[in-house]
Amino acid sequence: MGDDRLFADFVRDRGAALYRYGFLLTGNHHDADDLVQEALIKVRSRWTRVVRQDDPTGYVRTTMARLHVSWWRRRRREVPSAALPEEPVVDRELDRVEGSAQAARVWAALALLPPGQRAVVVLRYYEHLSDPEICAVLGISRGTVRSQVARALDKLRAAGVAKLEEVTS
Amino acid sequence: MSEADLRDAMAEIAERAPVPPADLLERVEAGHRRQQRKHTVTAAFCAVLLVAAGGWVLSRPTDRVVDAFQLPPLPANLPLITETWPAATVTGALPRPPDGQDPIAMGRIDQRHLLVWGRVGRGSAAARSTLWNYDVAAEVYRPMAKDLQARAVLTTVMVGDDTVVRVEQFDGGIAISYSLVDGSHMVRLARTMNGVAGIFVDGRSVYWSTTLPKPLVHRMTISRSPIEDLIGYEGLTVDGTAWARNADSTRFKHLVTGEERTVVRPPGADELECVAAFCLGHDPTGWFLQHTDGSERTKLPYPGTPTLIGGYGLVLLAGNVLLDPVRGKLGIAARRSQCDVVHTSRGGEVIYGWRESAGGRCAGNYWTAYIGAED
């Protein structure tokens, strides 16, 4: 099986998971879409090497996290508009994807975090990575990981996501 | 909130993530090529690659089931695409639209006209977004829909007999709307927070699928009838053709007629890829074609490794030869050596891009062909 086909299989098999990860990192559909596509384009150019590693998904995850932090350093944060230009037809799908109150609180609190802290939280609590693994993904020291986590959890606590001291390491 | 609660909440949030667009791979491949080209060719070539990124078209997907595949021998002088498919659209690089936007070909309106989406900037920096009607022969743009919401990403376009249905992704959800081909009478049909996996337009009805919490197919008329969930299509998604299919393309169901086709995998096959019209497979004896039900299994009499491009069902043979095994057509894009070949399918149509190489260098102009079943 050629590398091209392997890459196509990788995109097909892992695309949805990468979009979920990207959505948590960026906080909105639009940027998640851009982030996943830009990361995959970067990975595509190195695919011959990447595919021979044990963990191509980890490589893409790293690329996305670093790209995301880099983007947010370069551009001003913008509040996305949910307004559509015309009156919509009521769609029953809307009700089916409403989240729980707990998820809504976490989501709102995550929006308060700067990208570096948000990335650390996503990698730790969604991707279930250890601190050394987060160091490798973000290219930062273990001390920085710890301080980023601590600051992020402080903000989450302040935002009303209670009792997060239980999750500190 | 405990650690476990936080993990659960994030997992729940992640489920609201957008569904990858059906053409994610094509977009990535096109972006990859665009990046490569930045290092080697002039900026004009970058716009060309966007053509390969975009492309799509409506052509009526095939419903034909033939008794036997038509596999003509390879002639010494293969006919060109334009000879085999005289109604195909072949175009060079897309020039920039009048206001300097980056052009992306979204579909084919007819043999001479492409639907082109142009946007100035991208992501949150996007400033202006326009839908253009591009005359391939005259190389002239005519605006179809101006002042689209700049941040919205135009993910899918389907051109019907006289209508254009488009799917736009906003921060606040997905919007489906239609207009006449000339861009007038734009009407917003529906919106959803759920990802739209694909759309299909047939006459006055629009079909689309969403994937959360499970794949469903929806239908409404362009006169805005209530949205209807199609019974019997659970687990299937619309891919731009008249056939909804499941995730691994082993089950197809026609959106209009309800005809079902289930793939029968022959014993010993180590590869099998299908479109509704047929399957391309491989077993220890070599490559073969079969109908989805396993009938008419036929050994491919061509050398090399074939690739099923998709769409209405074109197969790419070794040497970049295109084969329609249902209609017995063979064609090649260029008589000279090709390079930077890309191929994809959008809706029922196949999009094939190439450059010609000379003297061992891949330095020719980039061309894109849009081929439909009836071309």
Contacts between the chains, C-beta under 8 A, distances in Angstrom:
chain1	res1	chain2	res2	distance
A	7	B	25	8.0
A	8	B	25	5.5
A	11	B	20	8.0
A	11	B	24	5.9
A	11	B	25	4.7
A	11	B	28	6.4
A	12	B	25	7.0
A	15	B	20	3.8
A	15	B	24	5.4
A	16	B	17	7.8
A	16	B	19	6.7
A	16	B	20	5.8
A	18	B	20	7.7
A	19	B	17	4.7
A	19	B	18	5.5
A	19	B	19	6.9
A	19	B	20	5.3
A	20	B	14	3.9
A	20	B	15	7.2
A	20	B	17	4.1
A	21	B	14	7.4
A	22	B	17	7.1
A	23	B	13	7.6
A	23	B	14	6.4
A	23	B	16	7.0
A	23	B	17	3.5
A	23	B	18	6.6
A	24	B	10	6.3
A	24	B	13	6.4
A	24	B	14	5.6
A	24	B	17	7.5
A	28	B	171	5.1
A	29	B	17	7.5
A	29	B	18	4.3
A	29	B	169	6.2
A	29	B	171	6.4
A	30	B	123	6.8
A	30	B	124	7.6
A	30	B	151	6.4
A	30	B	153	6.5
A	30	B	169	6.6
A	30	B	170	7.5
A	30	B	171	5.3
A	31	B	123	6.4
A	31	B	124	7.3
A	32	B	17	6.3
A	32	B	18	5.9
A	33	B	18	5.9
A	33	B	21	7.6
A	33	B	153	6.4
A	33	B	169	6.9
A	34	B	122	6.9
A	34	B	123	4.9
A	36	B	20	7.3
A	36	B	24	7.8
A	37	B	24	7.2
A	37	B	27	5.7
A	37	B	28	6.1
A	37	B	31	6.5
A	38	B	31	7.5
A	40	B	24	7.6
A	40	B	28	4.4
A	40	B	31	7.9
A	41	B	28	5.5
A	41	B	31	3.9
A	41	B	32	5.2
A	41	B	35	6.2
A	44	B	28	5.8
A	44	B	29	7.1
A	44	B	31	7.7
A	44	B	32	4.0
A	45	B	32	5.9
A	45	B	35	6.2
A	45	B	36	7.1
A	75	B	124	6.7
A	75	B	125	7.0
A	78	B	124	4.5
A	80	B	124	7.7
A	80	B	151	7.4
A	80	B	171	3.3
A	80	B	172	7.5
A	81	B	151	7.5
A	81	B	170	7.8
A	81	B	171	6.1
A	81	B	172	6.8
A	82	B	170	7.2
A	82	B	171	5.9
A	82	B	172	2.8
A	82	B	173	7.3
A	83	B	172	6.6
A	84	B	170	6.2
A	84	B	172	6.3
A	84	B	173	7.3
A	84	B	175	5.6
A	84	B	188	7.3
A	84	B	191	6.0
A	85	B	149	6.0
A	85	B	188	7.8
A	86	B	177	7.7
A	86	B	188	4.1
A	87	B	188	7.2
A	88	B	175	7.1
A	88	B	188	6.3
A	88	B	190	6.9
A	88	B	191	3.9
A	89	B	188	7.4
A	89	B	189	6.5
A	89	B	190	4.6
A	89	B	191	6.9
A	89	B	220	7.9
A	89	B	224	6.5
A	89	B	227	6.9
A	91	B	190	5.5
A	91	B	191	6.0
A	91	B	192	4.7
A	91	B	193	8.0
A	91	B	227	6.4
A	92	B	227	7.0
A	93	B	192	4.6
A	93	B	193	6.6
A	93	B	194	4.4
A	93	B	210	5.5
A	93	B	212	7.7
A	94	B	173	7.9
A	94	B	192	6.8
A	94	B	193	5.4
A	96	B	194	7.4
A	96	B	212	7.1
A	96	B	213	6.0
A	97	B	15	7.9
A	97	B	16	5.8
A	97	B	193	5.2
A	97	B	194	5.9
A	97	B	212	5.9
A	97	B	213	7.7
A	99	B	12	5.6
A	99	B	13	6.6
A	99	B	16	6.6
A	100	B	9	7.5
A	100	B	12	6.3
A	102	B	1	6.9
A	102	B	5	6.4
A	102	B	8	7.7
A	102	B	9	5.1
A	102	B	12	8.0
A	103	B	9	4.5
A	103	B	10	8.0
A	103	B	12	4.3
A	103	B	13	5.3
A	105	B	9	7.7
A	106	B	1	7.8
A	106	B	6	6.6
A	106	B	9	4.0
A	106	B	10	6.6
A	106	B	13	6.7
A	107	B	9	7.8
A	107	B	13	5.3
A	110	B	13	8.0
A	122	B	10	7.1
A	125	B	3	7.4
A	125	B	6	5.1
A	125	B	7	5.2
A	125	B	10	5.4
A	126	B	7	7.2
A	126	B	10	4.3
A	126	B	11	6.8
A	126	B	14	6.4
A	128	B	7	7.5
A	161	B	1	5.6
A	161	B	6	7.6
A	162	B	1	5.7
A	163	B	1	5.6
A	163	B	2	7.0
A	164	B	1	6.5
A	164	B	6	7.2
A	166	B	2	5.5
A	166	B	3	6.1
A	167	B	2	7.2
A	167	B	3	4.0
A	167	B	6	6.1
